[in-house]
Amino acid sequence: MKTSRLRSLAHLDPYIIAIVGMVGLATLLPLQGQGTVIGAYATDAAIALLFFLHGARLSTAEALVGARHWRLHLVIFLSTFGLFPLLGLAAHALAPHLLTPALWAGIILICIVPSTVQSSVAFTSIARGNVSAALCSATASNLLGIIATPLLAGVLFSSHGGFSGNAAFDIVVQLLLPFVAGQLSRPLIGSWVAKHHEMLGLVDRGSILLIVYTAFSDGVSHGIWHQVDATQMAIVLGLDAVLLALVLFITNVGSSLLGFSREDRIAIMFCGSKKSLASGLPMASVLLAGQSVGLIVLPLMLFHQIQLMTCAALARHYAGRAGVVSRDPVPALARAR
């Protein structure tokens, strides 16, 4: 039993530990005074850098691989930006007083952010699914999310008063323009970016850690931990788990009924059920400026960890059913977003 626990600890994703560490640091040493101003500027710069690197990394040729498989991509997009919001709205309609407004906004935030790229592709590969289609759909999901997420936020957050009228302009300036600049710079830095992808991955994850720290520093200054108790945390965890389970079930059964192959079903299930922390946190910082962002992003952070652990187990399961000796997906989690 003791050995098993030690192995489990050894397999903990360092990135997850770092995120939890940032939450703890913000709780003990939150930004105050001038530090808050500096943190805000640093966060804006980190967000711009993050989306610039996304643009510089994305190869147009790679993004078009498997693009002709439009039925598969349509199903994934409908799951990411259609099924998820419907389930979130249904949950809120059934039990509006189950969570505080900020935590319900966090559940809705999960439902409108784009899919992941790295983890969707990694788990699809481990499970021996259609990797090229997964790459194309996950990449397109993030591109579409720059437009779809603000539009959905404008509709779904209007009743919460959490969507700023200037959010569309902020999205263009802080997200879209850096992304386009990255795309335009590919002829100059594309090969360098490809060669130093590991170092840039550290920049990527470091940006997210900074965003987590500043968001929760702001939350602590507004009494975030006095607004959520153990019961609320348990409810959020339960809702996250149920939401993920429903989407996994619906995408699996639905893709089977639509006649997709095993490889395509795996891609649909993994891409259609993921939500990106790397894209979701910056978008939340921009879209929900002035709100208690630390509290609102808490459900997304918890969902991120649940989806990684659940999909790691599913990937092993599918690899085993295919008669393949699966490599341990834990190292892939360090690259997952």
C-alpha positions in Angstrom: 0.0 0.0 0.0 2.8 2.4 0.9 4.7 1.6 -2.3 1.6 2.2 -4.3 1.1 5.6 -2.7 4.8 6.5 -3.5 4.3 5.5 -7.1 1.2 7.7 -7.3 3.1 10.6 -5.9 5.9 10.0 -8.4 3.4 10.2 -11.2 1.9 13.5 -10.2 2.2 16.0 -13.0 4.7 18.7 -12.0 2.6 21.3 -13.9 -0.4 20.5 -11.8 1.7 20.8 -8.7 3.0 24.1 -9.9 -0.5 25.4 -10.5 -1.6 24.4 -7.0 1.6 26.0 -5.7 0.6 29.3 -7.3 -2.8 29.2 -5.7 -1.1 28.6 -2.3 1.5 31.4 -2.9 -1.3 33.8 -3.8 -3.2 32.8 -0.7 -0.1 33.4 1.6 1.5 36.3 -0.3 -1.0 38.0 -2.6 0.0 41.0 -4.7 -0.8 44.2 -3.0 -0.6 47.9 -3.8 2.0 48.7 -6.6 2.5 44.9 -6.9 -1.0 44.6 -8.1 -0.5 47.1 -10.9 2.8 45.5 -11.9 1.1 42.1 -11.9 -1.7 43.3 -14.1 0.8 44.7 -16.7 2.8 41.5 -16.5 -0.3 39.4 -17.0 -1.3 41.4 -20.1 2.2 41.0 -21.5 2.1 37.2 -20.8 -1.3 36.8 -22.5 0.0 38.6 -25.6 3.2 36.6 -25.6 1.1 33.4 -25.2 -1.1 34.0 -28.2 1.9 35.3 -30.3 3.6 32.0 -29.7 0.4 30.1 -30.6 0.4 31.9 -33.9 4.1 31.4 -34.5 3.8 27.7 -33.7 0.8 26.9 -35.9 1.8 25.6 -39.3 -0.9 26.2 -41.9 0.0 23.0 -43.7 -0.3 21.0 -40.4 -3.6 22.7 -39.6 -5.0 21.5 -43.0 -4.1 17.9 -42.5 -7.3 15.9 -42.4 -9.4 19.0 -43.0 -11.4 17.3 -45.6 -13.0 15.1 -42.9 -15.6 17.7 -42.3 -18.2 15.5 -40.6 -15.8 14.6 -37.9 -14.7 18.2 -37.3 -18.3 19.4 -37.3 -19.2 16.9 -34.6 -16.3 18.0 -32.5 -17.1 21.7 -32.9 -20.7 21.1 -32.0 -19.6 19.3 -28.9 -17.2 22.0 -27.8 -19.4 25.0 -28.5 -22.9 23.5 -28.6 -23.3 20.5 -26.4 -21.2 21.9 -23.5 -23.1 25.2 -23.3 -26.5 23.4 -23.5 -25.5 21.1 -20.6 -24.2 24.0 -18.5 -27.4 26.0 -19.1 -29.5 22.9 -18.2 -27.6 22.4 -15.0 -28.0 26.0 -14.0 -31.7 25.9 -14.9 -32.3 22.8 -12.8 -30.5 24.0 -9.7 -29.8 27.8 -9.9 -29.2 28.1 -6.1 -26.8 25.1 -5.9 -23.8 27.4 -6.3 -23.0 31.1 -5.9 -23.3 33.3 -9.1 -19.5 33.5 -9.5 -19.1 29.7 -9.3 -22.0 29.2 -11.8 -20.2 31.7 -14.1 -17.2 29.4 -13.7 -19.2 26.4 -14.8 -20.5 28.3 -17.8 -16.9 29.4 -18.6 -15.9 25.8 -18.8 -18.6 25.3 -21.4 -17.6 28.0 -23.8 -13.7 27.8 -23.9 -12.1 25.9 -26.8 -10.6 22.4 -26.7 -7.0 21.6 -25.8 -4.4 20.8 -28.5 -1.5 18.9 -26.9 -3.5 16.6 -24.6 -6.2 15.9 -27.2 -3.6 14.8 -29.7 -1.5 13.0 -27.1 -4.4 10.9 -25.7 -5.8 10.2 -29.2 -2.4 8.9 -30.2 -2.0 6.8 -27.1 -5.5 5.3 -27.7 -4.6 4.7 -31.4 -7.2 7.1 -32.8 -7.1 9.4 -35.8 -4.2 11.7 -34.8 -4.2 13.9 -37.9 -7.9 14.6 -37.5 -7.4 15.3 -33.8 -4.6 17.8 -34.6 -6.7 19.6 -37.2 -9.8 19.8 -35.0 -8.1 20.8 -31.8 -6.1 23.5 -33.6 -9.2 24.8 -35.4 -11.1 24.8 -32.1 -8.6 27.2 -30.6 -8.8 29.4 -33.7 -12.6 29.4 -33.7 -12.5 30.0 -29.9 -11.0 33.4 -30.3 -14.3 34.4 -31.9 -16.8 31.9 -30.6 -15.9 32.2 -26.9 -16.4 36.0 -26.7 -19.7 35.6 -28.6 -21.0 32.9 -26.3 -19.8 34.8 -23.3 -21.8 37.9 -24.5 -24.9 35.8 -24.6 -24.5 33.5 -21.6 -22.9 36.0 -19.2 -25.3 38.8 -19.9 -27.6 37.7 -17.1 -24.6 37.7 -14.7 -23.5 41.2 -15.6 -20.0 39.7 -16.0 -19.4 40.6 -19.7 -17.9 44.0 -20.5 -19.0 45.9 -23.5 -15.4 46.5 -24.3 -14.5 42.8 -24.2 -14.6 42.3 -28.0 -12.1 45.1 -28.4 -9.9 43.7 -25.7 -10.1 40.3 -27.3 -8.9 41.8 -30.6 -6.0 43.7 -29.0 -4.8 41.2 -26.4 -5.5 37.9 -28.2 -6.2 38.2 -31.9 -3.6 40.8 -32.9 -0.7 38.9 -31.1 -1.9 35.6 -32.8 -2.0 37.2 -36.2 1.4 38.8 -35.6 2.7 35.3 -34.7 1.3 33.9 -37.9 2.9 36.7 -40.0 6.3 36.2 -38.3 6.4 32.5 -39.2 8.6 33.1 -42.3 11.2 34.8 -40.0 11.0 32.7 -36.8 9.0 29.6 -37.7 12.1 27.3 -37.9 13.5 28.8 -34.7 10.2 28.2 -32.9 10.1 24.6 -34.1 13.7 24.0 -33.0 13.2 25.5 -29.5 9.7 24.1 -28.8 10.6 22.7 -25.4 11.9 26.1 -24.2 8.9 27.8 -25.6 6.7 25.3 -23.8 8.2 26.5 -20.5 7.3 30.1 -21.5 3.8 28.8 -22.3 3.3 27.2 -19.0 5.1 30.0 -17.1 2.6 32.4 -18.6 -0.3 30.3 -17.2 1.3 30.2 -13.8 1.6 34.0 -13.7 -2.0 34.3 -14.7 -3.1 31.9 -12.0 -1.1 33.8 -9.4 -2.4 37.2 -10.3 -6.0 36.0 -10.6 -6.0 34.3 -7.2 -4.1 37.2 -5.7 -7.0 39.4 -6.7 -9.4 36.8 -5.5 -7.7 36.6 -2.1 -7.9 40.4 -1.7 -11.7 40.1 -2.4 -12.1 37.3 0.2 -12.3 34.4 -2.3 -11.8 31.7 0.4 -14.5 33.2 2.5 -16.9 32.9 -0.4 -16.5 29.2 -1.0 -16.6 26.4 1.6 -15.9 22.7 1.5 -19.5 21.9 0.5 -19.3 24.3 -2.5 -16.0 22.8 -3.6 -17.4 19.3 -3.4 -20.4 20.4 -5.5 -18.1 22.1 -8.1 -16.1 18.9 -8.3 -19.2 16.8 -8.7 -20.6 19.1 -11.4 -17.3 19.0 -13.3 -17.2 15.2 -13.1 -20.8 14.8 -14.3 -20.3 17.3 -17.1 -17.2 15.5 -18.4 -18.9 12.1 -18.0 -21.9 13.2 -20.0 -19.9 14.7 -22.8 -17.7 11.6 -23.0 -20.8 9.3 -23.1 -22.7 11.4 -25.6 -19.7 11.9 -28.0 -18.9 8.1 -27.8 -22.4 6.9 -28.4 -23.3 9.6 -30.8 -20.2 9.1 -33.0 -21.0 5.4 -33.1 -24.6 6.0 -34.2 -23.3 8.3 -36.9 -21.2 5.5 -38.3 -17.7 6.8 -37.6 -14.8 4.3 -37.4 -13.1 3.4 -34.2 -10.2 5.7 -34.9 -12.6 8.6 -35.6 -14.7 7.9 -32.5 -11.6 8.1 -30.3 -10.6 11.5 -31.9 -14.2 12.8 -31.4 -14.4 11.7 -27.8 -11.0 13.1 -26.7 -11.2 16.4 -28.7 -14.9 17.0 -28.1 -14.6 16.6 -24.3 -11.5 18.6 -23.5 -11.4 22.2 -22.3 -8.2 24.3 -22.5 -6.8 25.9 -19.4 -4.1 27.6 -21.5 -6.7 29.4 -23.6 -9.5 29.6 -21.0 -7.5 31.5 -18.3 -6.3 34.4 -20.6 -9.8 34.6 -22.2 -11.4 34.8 -18.7 -8.9 37.5 -17.7 -9.9 39.6 -20.7 -13.6 38.8 -20.9 -14.3 39.1 -17.1 -12.1 42.1 -16.3 -13.3 43.7 -13.1 -14.9 40.5 -11.8 -13.7 38.0 -9.2 -11.7 36.1 -11.8 -9.9 33.9 -9.3 -13.3 32.5 -8.1 -14.7 32.2 -11.6 -11.8 30.2 -13.0 -11.7 27.8 -10.1 -14.2 25.3 -11.7 -12.1 25.4 -14.9 -8.9 24.6 -13.1 -10.6 21.7 -11.3 -12.1 20.5 -14.6 -8.7 20.6 -16.2 -7.3 18.1 -13.6 -10.3 15.8 -13.8 -10.2 15.6 -17.6 -6.4 14.8 -17.6 -6.8 11.9 -15.1 -10.0 10.6 -16.6 -8.7 10.7 -20.2 -5.3 9.2 -19.2 -7.2 6.1 -17.9 -9.5 6.0 -21.0 -6.5 6.2 -23.3 -4.9 3.2 -21.5 -8.2 1.4 -21.8 -8.6 1.9 -25.5 -4.9 1.1 -26.2 -5.4 -2.2 -24.2 -8.5 -3.1 -26.2 -6.6 -2.5 -29.4 -4.1 -5.0 -28.2 -1.4 -2.3 -28.0 1.1 -2.0 -25.2 0.5 1.6 -24.3 3.2 3.9 -23.1 2.6 5.6 -19.8 0.6 8.8 -20.6 1.8 10.5 -17.5 4.7 12.2 -19.3 2.3 13.5 -21.8 0.4 15.3 -19.1 3.3 17.6 -18.5 2.7 18.9 -22.0 -1.1 18.9 -21.7 -3.1 22.1 -21.5 
